[in-house]
């Protein structure tokens, strides 16, 4: 694999983990094995839950461990506050961030090969683009990252994935029904800034990979989602983060480390506040993995950390192995 292809794949995975999640699912007989940790000090606890943002009905019901964490928490924190995510203004913000302002067209950024593939894809998905209020020719008014994101959204929807069923939306709805306060660790504008700050070559590579992944023969998302459903921390780390950290440390720092570090004091404040007001924090799974993840950063600060996973206990007991926390 050449460097260009590797960068394309890494940038693509990073962006999907950030905004869309990793999602394709078959029918499953049991709930997903949760990526759920409990972090505690003397009187408070924070539950950290690794999320995917677009899901299918087969992903529900959730694990009883997750339901119990929600029930025991007085408030729920997301990457972005549900009130902001539900606002029509977020679509306007995305379009403004993605719109070209130099009088050129999207095709001007693309090689003849990518230009041809985009035209073919747009022609085949005209109806789907119009359903989201974007005539195919209108893509020419936007930057490559925006066109790549629209391609991903169309393809995931075509596979039956639904943002209304995503883990974040699920708990936003549950919190509202239960009267639990919600908040966000960052704003939509900050998330969009990650996409818009990619340089020209990265944006074109992102679009190129988005078009490549529209190929029905590409099953990478299914592989990643299967690891998420199985609670397989090792596989998720290797596929989602390890390659990016090794080969593209600047991108990894920008997308993962810097954001985790910005979130840490906000999560710590929940632990330091006197009382017994536990909190459920729902963020993309990537932010909980590895030594740079929020879980290990809090462990390093001296908090008690344990993985909450009844299914893991059963599986490891059957194998005669100790449960790793």
N, C-alpha and C positions, 0 to 999 in steps of 0.2 A: 504494500500500500504506500503510495507516494505521500509527501507532506501535505500537498493540497487537499487530497482526499481525506486524510486524517483530520486536518483542521476543519474541513467541511462537516465531518461527522461529529466532532467534538462540539463545535459551535451550535450545531443543530440539537444535539442532546441537551446542552445547557439551556437553550431557550425553551425547549419543550418542558424540561423540568421546572423552569421558572414560571411559565404562564399557562401551560396546557396540561401538564401531567403526562403519564405514560399509561395507556389505557385499554388496549384491545383485550376483550375477555370472552372466553367460551362460557357455557353453562357450568356452574360449580355446585357441588353437593353440600359444601360447608362454607361458613363465613371466611373472609380473608383473615389470615394470621396477622395480627396487628403489629405495626411498628410503633410501639407504645412504651414510653418510659415514665417513671415517677421519680421526680427530683424533690427532695425534702430538706428542710432545716428543722429547727426545734418545734415549730408550731404550724408551718404552712407546707403545702405541696403544690407542685406544678406538674401536670401531665403533659408530655410532649408526644404528639401524634403525627406520624408521617403520612402526608396526604397525596392523593392523585386528584386532579381537578375536574376531569370528565370521566364519567363511569357509565355502566350499563345496569339495568335492573338486576342482573345476576350477581352484582356485587353486594346486594343486600339480602338478608339482614346482616348487620355488622356483628363482630365478636361481642359476646357478653362483657368482656373486659373493657371494651371501648364504651359500651353503653353505661357501665358502672362508673367509669371515669367521668363521663359527662354528667351523670346523675349526681356524683359527689362534688362537682365543681360549682362554685358560686358564679363564675363568669367564664366567657370563652373569648380567646384571642386568636385572630387570624393574621395572615400576611397583610391583607388589606381589610379594613372594616367593612362588614356587610352593607352598611348604609351607603358607602361609597361604591361598592361593587354593583349595587342595585340601581345606582343613579344613571339616567340616560346620558349624563355628561361624560361618562367614561368612554363611550364610543366616540364622542366628539373629540376628546383628548387624544385618543389613539389615532384618529384620522388626521388631526392637526400635526401630531408628531411625525406621522408617516408621509405627509404630503411633500412633494417636491416644490421648491421655491426658486429654482434657477432657470426656469423656462425650458428645461430639457424634458425628455420622456424616459420612462423606465427602460425601453429598448436601447437607449443611448449608452446605458451602463453595461449592457450584456453582450457576450460573444454571439456570433451568428448561431452557434449550436444551442445555447440556452434560450436565445430569442425564439428559435423555432420550436423548442420544447414548450416554452411558455404559451406560445400561440396555439399549439395543439391542445395543451391542457385547458386553456381558457375556452376554446371552442367546445370541448367535450363537457365542460362544466358551466356553460352559460346559464342554465336554469338555476343551478345551485347558487351561483354568485348573485343572480338577481333576487333570489329569496332572502339574501342577507343585505339587500339594498345596494349591490355593487355590480353594475353592468360590466362585463368582462373588459371592454375597452377602457373603462375608468381606471383599471390597474396602471395604465400608462402614466397617470398623474402622481403615482406614489413611489416611494423608495423601495429598494429590493427587499428589505426586511419585512415591510408591510405586506408586499405581495406574497412572500414566503409564508407569513403568518396566516394570510387568508387561504392559501393553498392547504396548509395544515388543518385549519378549521373545517374547510369543506371536506377534506378526506376523512377526518375523524367523524364528522357527522354522517358521512356516507357509510361508515362502518357501524353506525348505530350508537355512537357515543353521544352523551347528552350532558352539557354543563349543568343543567337543572338537577342532575343526579350526582354531581360531583360531591366529594366529601365535605368541602367547604360549604357549599350550598345546603347540604343536608343538615349540618350543625348550625348554620345560620337560621334555618327554619325551626330547628328544634329549640334553639336558644330563645327565639322570639316567642314561641308557643309557651315556653316555661318561664318567661319573664326574666331571663338571665341577661345581664348586660354584656355587650360585645364591644370589641375594639380591634385596631390593627397595629401591626408593628412597623408598617411603612405605608406610603400612599401609592395610588395607581401611577401617579406621575413619576415616582422614583422607579417603579418597575419598568415603565415605558422608556425611561432614560437609559436603562441597560441596553435595550434593543437599538435605540437611536445613537448610542455612543459607539457601536461597532463601526470599524473603519469600512471603507468602500469594498475592499476585497472580501472581508468577512461577510458583509451583507449579501454580496453576489453569491458567495459560496453557500450561504444559508438558503437562499432562494433555489439554487441548483439542487441542494440536498432535499429540499421540500418537494420539488418536482420529481426527483428520483424516488422518493419514498411513496409517491402515489402509485408506484408499480405494485400490482397485487401480489407479486412474488416476494416482496420485501416483508419479512416477518419480525424485524428487530423489536418493534414496540410490543408485540405479543410476548416475546421472550422476556423483556423487561417487566411487563405487567405480571407475568407468571411469577417472577421472583418477588415482586411486591406482594402479590396475593399470598405467597408462601412465607412471607416475613423473612426472606433470605437476605440478611444484611450483607453478607460477604459478596454475593453475586451482584447485588445492587451497587455496592461500592466499586467493585472492579469494572462494571460496565458503565456506570454513570459518572464516576468521579476520578478514579485512579489514573486513567489515560489522560484526561484533561489536566490534572494536577502535574503529571510528569512532563507532558509535551508542550502544554500551553499555560504555564504558571500565571501569566498576567491575566488571562481570561478567567482562570480558576479563582484567583484572588478577587477579581472584580465581582464575579457572580456569586461566589460562595463565602469566602473568608470575610470580606469587607461587610457584607450584609449580616452575617452571623455576629460579628463583633458589634455592629450597630444595634442588633436586637438584644444582645446579652444583658446590658444594664436594665432594659425594660422588663425582661423576664425576672432578673434578680430582684427588682423592686417588688415584684409579686411575692417573692419568698421572704423578703425583709420586712414587709408590712406586718405589724403585730396582729394576732388573731388567727382564726382557723378558716380563712377564706381561700380554699383551694381553687386552682385555675386550670382549665384545659386550653392548651396552645396547639393549634392545628396549622402546620406549615408543610411545604413540599418536603418529601422524604430526603432529598439530597442534603438538606440543611441539618439533618440529624446524624449523618454518617461520618465515620472516620474521626481522626484526632482533631480536625478543624471544625467538626460539627458541634452544635449547641450542647448535645448530651455530654461529650467528653470535656468541653470547656467548663461546664458547670461542675462536673466531677472533679476537675483539677482545682476548682475553687474550694473544695472541701465539702460540698453538699452530698447527702446520701442519694445514690442513684441506683435504681433497679429497673430491669425490664419487666413489664407486666404482660405476661403471655401464657395463659393457661394451656393453650394448644402446644406451645413449646415444651412445657413441663411434661405433658402427656407423651409427646413424641420422643423426648430424650429419655424418659423413664422406660419406654418400651425398648429403646436401644441400649439401656443400661449405662447411660452416660450422664454425668452431672449437668445441670442446667447452667448455661453461661449467662451471666447478667452484666 
